[in-house]
Amino acid sequence: MGRNVVQVDPTKFPWLDLRRYTFSMAVEARGVVYISGQTAGEYDADAGRVGCKGGLVEQTRLIYEKLGVVLEAAGLGFQNVVKTVDYLDPVALPPYRQTAAVRREYLRGPVASTGVCVQRLLRRDALIEISAVAVTGDKRAVSQDGSNQAVTFAPAVESGDIVWLSGLVGHEDVDGQSHYPQDTRRQLELGYQTVGGVLEAVGARPSDVVTSLDYVDPQAFLSYPDAEGVRGEFFGDMLPAATGVVVNRLLRPEGHVELEAVAVKGGERQQIVLPEWKAEGNAVPGTKKGRMLHISGQSAVDHATGESVGGFDVAAQAEQAYRNVSQVLAAAGYTLDDVVNTIEWVAPNGMMDYRKVGGVRRKNFGDRFPSATGIVMHQILGRPEQLIEVTAVAVV
């Protein structure tokens, strides 16, 4: 791997045989640790397979036990966690609030967090999957009014020069109540106002954002492309890397789009642009600032021609997606060895042969894998023939 990148795989991990997988439990680089998405999966000797047991709270507790083991292997603890993402199976939505008690039990200090209801998890018996990011330094909560309260959920968490924003849905105050307008463009405008307020509270600006992730509710699928201009208005000519995915639904039923972002204060900003690529949407292929190099979501598009490749073969599509990721890295002067985390967003009709994507990862990463999360989304935006989209992060 890159000279800054260290795989973190616990010596003892009683739930799974880690040698069978094409990802590391965690990867550390320059004080930032990305932890792979964890489910409650554990090997059942009687059944001869890996499965998830119990209800949502029980599964959540087991996941936090696993996260604790991974953090310990990295020489860290829950006080070092700055960001979590909860991916929920739709059947787990009604009891989801009950998992707050588990978070309070394990997490220490403020944490930025996002919870989203996906189409399904890769393990059919899994109710929840949780990924996390931890840091070796101090952290503090950031809120829009500049308060600095030690809470377990905050609009954002600052650690060193990096600001991790929670998922935010645009709303306005009407007669003392939060109101979520049912116009997608207006919701996005309000959402970016909130993002701007959080950035301002920590002395950052929109130009400090290195990546954004839009979780799009199916009710906004048709109106979202027409509302994307709001993004350009917010960032101007300093567009960050970006990914947009259609999920099963947002936790907030009135929500159309949930905005998640990472910002880096100070240092030079480098937009990674490939002149031979045809421009697509309000994003750049990659953004580097400080330690962070984020790559926009890549699917099976040959950007030199603008055409989709790979037919309806998810492994062939993944080959092209990772080829694109590699090209962006190369344009910035780096390689796949510098990647610390990937998310593979898979369309439901790509699940039948999704296991073949493991071979694509082995071909690209050898046996030195980044951390990873695989999620089934509702569908990929813009191109119905696409079966997989890959986002990647490098710490350099």
N, C-alpha and C positions, 0 to 999 in steps of 0.2 A: 504494500500500500504506500501512499505518499509518506514522506519522512515524518510528517506531523501526525499521521493517523495511526491509532492503536486500537486493535480489536479487543473488546471486553467480553469474554465468554467465561462465566463462572466455572470453577473447577468441579463443583458439585451443583447439579441442577436436577433434582430428583424427579421432576415431572416429565421431562422429555430427553431424548437422545439428540443433542444439538448437532451431531455430525450428519444428521439426515437432511439438514435444511440449508438453503442457499442464502442465508442471511446470518449476521452476527447478532447476538443478544443486544449488544450496544457497541458503539464506536466513539472513542474519545479523540479529540484533536484540539490543541491549543486551549484547553480549559473548558471546552463545550462537549457534552456527552449526549448523543442521540440514542434513545432506547427504542428497540423494535416494538411494534404493537404486540401486546400480550393478551391472550384469552385465558380462560380457565382450563384449557386443554391439558390433560395429563394421561400418561399411558396406563391403560387398564390391562393388566396381565391376563385376567380371566377372559376378557373380550378380544384380546390380541390386537388392540388398536388404541389410538388416542381419541379421547372424548371429553366433553364438558358435562359436569353434573351439577344439580342444584338449581336454585332460583337465582334471581339477579343479584341480590345482596351477597349470597354465598359465593357466586362467581366473581363478583367485584373484590371481595376480600382475598380470594386466592390470587387474583391478579396482583393486588398490592403486595402480597407475600413474595411473589415472583419479582416484582419491581425492586423490593427491598434486597433480595439476593443479588440482583444485577447491579444495583447501586453500590452494595458492599464490595463487589468484585472490582468496581471502579474506584474504590477508596472513598466513596461518598455515602450520604444518607439522604433521607427525605427532606432535610432542611436545604438541600442543594437543588431540589426540583424547581424549575421556573415555569414550566409549561406542561400541561396535559391535554390530550384530546380523547374524548370518550366517543366511540363509534357504537351506536346502538342498533340492535335488531329491532324492527318495528314492534314485535310482541313485547319488548322490554320497556316500551315507552311509558305505559301507565304507572309501573312501580319505580320509575327512575329516580324520583326524589328521595327514595329511601337510601340510595347510595351515598347521599351527602354525609351520613353518619360515618361511613367508612373513610371518606376523604378527610373528615375532621380528625379521625383517629390516627391516620398515618401521616398526613402532610403537615409540614412545619413551616410557618411563615407564609407569606403571600405567594400565590401561584396564579398565572394566567391560564385560562381554561376555555375549551370549546367542547360542546356536546352536540352531536348531530345524529339524526336517524338515517342510516344508510339503507340501501335496498335489502341487503343481507350481509352476513359475515361469511368468510370463507369456510369456517367450520359451522355446519348447519345447526349443531346443538349449542353453539356459543350465543349468549345473549348480549355480550358487551366485549369490546376490545379497546384497550387503552394504550396509547403511546405517550412517551414523555421525553422531555429535554431537561438536563441538569447542567449546572455549572460549578466550577471549583471556587468561584469567588463569592462575594456577598451579593445580596439582592434586596430590592425594596419595592413596595407596591407603588403603582402610579395610578392616579385617578384623574378625572377631568378637572376637578377643582383643586388639584395639587396636593390633596391630603396624602398622608403617608402612614396609613393604618396597617398594622400587621393582621391581615385577613387571609383566609385560605383561597379566596377567589377575588381577583382584582381585574379591572379593565386592562391593566398591563403590568408587567414586572420588568424592572430595569436591573441589569447586571453588567457592570463595567460599561462598555460602549454599546451594548446590545439591548434593545427594547422588544419584549415579546408581548404582542397584543392578543387579548382574548377574542373570541368570536363576537362580533357586535352587529346588532340588527338596528337599522335606523328607525327612530320613533320621535315623536314630539309630545310636549306636555299640553293637554287640553283639559281645562277645568280641574287641574291638579291630578289628572290621570294620564298614564302613558298611552298614547294613541299611535297606532301603526297604520299609516295611510295605505290604501289598497292600490296605489299607483306605484309600479315598480321603480320608475325613474325618481319619484319623490322619495321613496324609501331609501334608494341609493344616495340621493343628495343628503338626507338626514344621517345616513350611516357614515358617509365620509366627513360630515361635520363632526360627528362623534370621534372618529379616528383623528381628525385634525386637532380636536380639543385635547385628547389624550397625549398626542405628540407634543403639543404646546406645553402641557403640564410638566414635561420632562426636558424641555428645551430642545425639542427636535422639530423637524419640518417635514412636509410631504416628500421632499427630495432625499430625505434620509431613509425612506422605505426601500428595502431591497427586494421584497417579495410580497405578494398578496394572494390570498386564496379565497375565491368566492364560492360559497355553498349555495346553490340555487334550488329553491323549492319548485316542484313540478308546476305549480300554479303560475309561476313566473317564467316558465320555459320559453313561451312565445314572445313575451314582452321584454325579456332580459337583453337580447341583442340590440334592441332599439334604445335601451337605457344605458348601454355601455359608454355612451359619450360622457356621462357624468364622471367616469374614471379619468378620461382625458382632461376634463376641466379641472379636476382636483390635482393631478400630477403635472399638468402642462407638458413640457418637453422632457421631463425627468421621469419617464415611465419606468417602473420597476419590472422585474420578472413577474409573471402572473399565471394562475391556473383557475379555471372555472369548471366546476363539476355539478351535475344535477343529482341531488340526493333524493331519498324517499320523501322526506319532509324535514323542516326545521322544527326544533323543539318549541319555538314560539309559533303557534298555529297561524297567526296573522303575518308572519314573516315571509318575505319574498326572497331576500338574499342576506346571508350572514357573511360579514367581512372579517377576515383574519389576516394579520400582517406581522412582519418582522422589520424593525428599523435598526440602523447602525448610526450612531452619532459620531461626527468627526471623521477625519480621514478622507481620502480621495474616492470619488465615486466613478466607477467604470461601467458603462453600458456595453454589454457584449453584443455586438451587431455583426452579422455575417453578410457582406454585400451581395453574395450570390443567392441568398435566400429571398424569396418573395415575402414581402411584409404581410403579416396577418394580425389584425385587431390592434387594440390598445395595449400592447405589451412589447417588450424586447426579449430576445432569446435568453439573455442572462444579465444579471447585475452583480457586480462585485464592489464591496465596500468594507473596509476593515478586514476582519477575518472571514467574512461571510461571502460566499459565491452561490447565488441561487439561480436555478435554471427553470424557465417557464415549462409548464406541462407539455410534454412531447408525445405525439401519437404517431401513427404510421403514415406520415406525410413526407414525401420527398420534397423538401422546401425549395430545391432548385427548379422543380417543375410545378409545384403546387398540387401534385396528384397524390392520391392515396395509393399505397402499395401493400402487398401482402394478402390481397383478396380477403377471404373470411377466415384466414388462418391466424389465430391469436399469437402463436409463437413467431410467425413471420412478421406480424405487425409489431411485436415486441422488439424484434431485431432492428427494425427501422427506428423505433422510438429510442432505443439505446444508442443507435448510430447517431441520431440527432443530438442526444445528450453529449456524446463523445465529441461531436463537432463543435458544440458550444464551449466545452471545456478546452479543447485545443485552441480555439480562437482567443481564449483568455490566458493561454500558456500552461494549461494543466491537463491532467488525464483522469480516467476513471479511477485510478488509484487514490485520488484525492477526495472521492465521494464518501460522505459519512452516513448519508441517509437517502433512501428512495421511498416513494409511495407509488404503488401500482394501483391505479383506478381501473377496475375491470367492469365492462358492461355485462349484463346478465347472460347474453348469448355468447359471451366469450368464456364462460365458466366451464363448459364441457371439456375443453382441452387446456385449461389454464395451467395444469401441472407441467405442461411442456415448456412453459416460460422459465422454469427452473434451469433447464438446459441452456437457455439464452443467457441467464445470469452467470452460470458457470463459464460459458464461453467468454463473457465480457470481464468478469471479475476474478477468474481462476478460483482459488480457494480462500481468497482474502475478501470476504464479503462486507459490504456496508450494512448498517442496520436497515430494517425495512418494515413496511406495513402494506398489506394487500387488502383492498376494500372493494366490495361490489357496489357500484353506483347505479343510479336509475338509467342514465345514458350519458354519452359524451356530447358536449355541446357542438352544434354546427355540422357534424358529419355522422350521419346515422350508421354508416358502414364501419365506423371505428369500434374496435373491441377493447382497446387498452390505451391508457394514457399514463405517462411516467413523469413524476416530478423528482428532482434531485437537488441535494445540497452538498456543497463542498466547503470545508473549513481549511483555509490555506494560509 
